[in-house]
């Protein structure tokens, strides 16, 4: 089982943290990309799923944190 104490939401929409909080244990701190920078990767994917993966990879590489 993988364990972590911080999860980075690869979005600048802080409202999504409230939605994610219902799914993630309270022991995990959730941060959003806006906590780190206003920077955004280019969303060049053809689907929402591809663009979400682009954002998650971008922020994981930038911060070293697990990203969703």
Secondary structure, 3 states (H helix, E strand, C coil): CCCCCEEEECCCCCHHHHHHHCCCCCCCEEEEHHHCCCCCCCCCCCCHHHHHHHHHHHHHHHHCCEEC
